[in-house]
Amino acid sequence: MSTHQVQTFNKASAECRLTADMKRVVNEQRLAFVATVCSDGTANLSPKGTIAVLDDFRLVFVDIRSPGTTRNLATNPSIEINVVDQFCRKGYRFKGTGQVVRDGDLFEELERFYSEKWVACR
């Protein structure tokens, strides 16, 4: 298993801080759509049911069955995540760079994060 972390960026600054409303929408929704770039330059769009806010700058999701997403991020870290509150008809598009995390301190941090998050959801 691996976990993906996404650093959000915008063109005006080096990093984009997630607003309270962005965090609310991400945390309330169960589904996000993640776009990556295939080796032939075409887009790959994949639904993710584990999207979460890690901190003020990063979104994360778990690789449950995402071989295309993982392969694409290994060769091109460009990523876009779309999260929509369908009832309010409001959503956000997050552009940035993705990283596949398979071990180390960050992996352990993400394991703890998801362990606490999923236990709290039961």
N, C-alpha and C positions, 0 to 999 in steps of 0.2 A: 504494500500500500504506500502511496505517496500523497502528499498534500501540496496544493498549489497556493502560492501567495501572489497577490497582485498589488503592485505599487501603483497608485493612481497619479497621473500627471495631467497638467494642462499646458497650453502654449505660453501662457502669461508668466508662469513661474516654474521653478524646478519641481515642486510638488503641489498637489492639490489636497487641501484639508477637507475631509468629509464633513458636511454640515449635519446638524441634528436631524433634519428632515431626510437627508440621504441615508443616514444610519437607520432611521425609523422604517423607511421603505424596505431597505435590505433585510432588516431583522424581522419584519412582519411577513415578508413573502417567503414562500417555500421553494420558489422556482426562479432561476435566472438563466439567461441564454448567454453562452460564452462563445465568442468568435476568435479564432486563431487563423494563421496563414499556413496553408499546406506548402510542401516543397515545390509544387508547380505554380505557386502564386495564387491559387484559388482560395476562397474562403471556406472555413470549416465552422459550422455552427452546431453547438452541442448544448442540450439542456443540462443544468446542474441543480440538484435539489439540496445541496449542502452549503450554499453561499452564506457567508457570515462576515460581519465587520470585526476585524482583529484589533484595530486601533484607529486613530484619527486619519491615517494615511493608507491603510492596507485592507483589502478584502481577501478572503480565503475561501477555498472550497476543497473538498476531499476527492481524490481520484478513486472512485469506486469501480468504474468501468469506462475509462477514458483513454484508450491507447492512442487515438488520433490527436486529442488535445495534448497529451504528454509528449508525443513525438514532435508535434508542431512547435511546441514551446522550446524544445531542445535545440531546434535549428533557427527559430525566429521568436524572440520573446514578446513580440507585439501581441496585444490582447485587447479585446473590448468585451465588456460585460453589460448586459441590459437587464434591468430589473424594473418591473412594472406593477403598480397597484392597479389591478384591473377594475376595481369598483370605483376608485377615484379618478381613473384614467390619467394617472400621473406616474411618471417613472424617471429613471436616470440611466444615462449611458456613461459608463466609466471606461476611459481609454488609458492604457499604461503598458507596463512591462510585467510579464509573468515569470515566475520561477518555480520549478519543480523542486520540492524539498523532500529528500528521502532519508536523511539522517542528520545527526548533529544536534546542537542546542536548540536551533529553531524548530526542528522536527519534534523534539521533546516538548517544547512550548506549545506547539500546535496540537499535539496529542492531548496534553492537559486541557487546553482550551476546548477542544471538541468533546472530551470526556465530560467536562463540567457542563457544557452546553446541552449535550444530549441527555444527560441525567436530569437536568432541570426541566427538559421538555416532557418527561414521562408523567 
